[in-house]
Amino acid sequence: MVLTLFKLIGGLLVLLLLVLLFQASRQPDHFKVERQLRIQASPETLFALIQDLRQFNRWNPYEKKDPQIQGQYSAQTAGPGARYAWQSKEVGEGSLEITELQAPQRVAMRLDFIKPFEAHNQAEFRIEALPGGASQVSWSMTGPSPFVSKLMGVIFNMDRMIGRDFEAGLHDLKALAEPAPATPAN
């Protein structure tokens, strides 16, 4: 009786594993996460806060996740070739490098993650001028989905997890870029 129960449980676990592996194999080979936010600031103001990595890290949500993060900037901190590398217990280890600029509409970056997983992705910021001095800012990340990522994607909603960080970052960018409301004089 006990042996039969163990066989049944073992069979169910093998079946569950096979279903999980099958679902993972059906996931796309590439991913894209994107979030947008309307900010009451000029494209030039926003571009300056993105294309300079020291300014970028003032609102970068991943920097805020670990106050003990150890980061190192290259000699050049703005424009193509500017690079930032980090080590952190909370957000892992990796680097980012600005690869392309189209002032003031676009900043492209290469993201290389070493820990906790090796990954090589592309990030892109697009800034579109809107009427009334506002801008629409779009933050996206794309990259390949190796099988391990596909397997994690079956269990975790990666778009939601990364998307929440992008949303938090865009809101911090908004708080930094928008002019403070005028206080009435007494």
Order of alpha helices (4+ residues) and beta strands (2+ residues): alpha-beta-alpha-alpha-alpha-beta-beta-beta-beta-beta-beta-alpha-alpha
